[in-house]
Amino acid sequence: MATNQTQVLPAGPQKLNISQKWAEVYLFQMKRIWKHLPESIRRLAVGQMYGRHLHARVRLHAERKQYFGTFFLRNRAELELMRRILDRKPRNSSLQMAVLACSKGAEVYSVVWTIRAARPDLRLNMRAVDISPGSASIRGQRGLFAQWS
Ligand SMILES: C[S@@+](CC[C@H](N)C(=O)[O-])C[C@H]1O[C@@H](n2cnc3c(N)ncnc32)[C@H](O)[C@@H]1O
C-alpha cells in the first residue's frame, strides 16, 4: 500500500573523488607518523623538513576562516602597559587612539575604560575598525554584548 510520507535522511558525508581520498589518507598517515616521532628526531634537519611538508599539506586542506573571538579585559598585560605609558602624557593633553581589527568592540571598551579610569583628564579620541562587516558595527556601537563577553 502506498503511503504519503516523506522520509528525511541525514546528509551523508560529501563524496570525494579518488585524488581527494588519497590526499586525505596521505595526510592522515603523515600526521600519525609525526605524532610518534620523538622530539630528538623532530629537531633534526630531516625532522624539520618533514614538519614543514606536513604543515604545507595541512594548510592545503584546512578550512580557512576568520576568528572573531574577543571579550572584555582580554589582554590585561596590554592594558597595564597602556596605563603605564599614559603616565608620561602631560595633564589635560589629547590622545588619539585606534584599535585595528576590533571585532565586536569589547577590546575598545576595555581600552577606553582603562584610560578613563587612569587618566580622566585626557581628551581621548578613539577610532576602531574591523574588516568584517557587521562585526564592529552593530553590537559594538550600540554597546550590546552577551553576558559572557
Ligand atoms: C580575534 S579578533 C580580535 C579582536 C580584538 N582585537 C581582541 O584582541 O580582542 C580578530 C579580528 O580581526 C579582524 N581582521 C582580520 N583581518 C583584518 C584586517 N586586515 N583589517 C581589519 N580587521 C581585520 C577580524 O574581522 C576579527 O574581527
The ligand as a Gaussian input file, in Angstrom:
#p B3LYP/6-31G(d) Opt

LIG

0 1
 C       40.325000      37.539000      17.153000
 S       39.535000      39.043000      16.660000
 C       40.436000      40.199000      17.664000
 C       39.528000      41.098000      18.452000
 C       40.214000      42.113000      19.346000
 N       41.235000      42.878000      18.655000
 C       40.817000      41.478000      20.577000
 O       42.052000      41.417000      20.642000
 O       40.099000      41.056000      21.482000
 C       40.232000      39.281000      15.050000
 C       39.520000      40.340000      14.227000
 O       40.404000      40.783000      13.211000
 C       39.631000      41.213000      12.125000
 N       40.519000      41.357000      10.967000
 C       41.239000      40.388000      10.346000
 N       41.953000      40.901000       9.334000
 C       41.692000      42.241000       9.327000
 C       42.144000      43.303000       8.513000
 N       43.004000      43.102000       7.510000
 N       41.687000      44.546000       8.770000
 C       40.824000      44.764000       9.783000
 N       40.346000      43.788000      10.590000
 C       40.787000      42.540000      10.361000
 C       38.574000      40.145000      12.041000
 O       37.426000      40.544000      11.330000
 C       38.276000      39.847000      13.525000
 O       37.152000      40.570000      13.965000

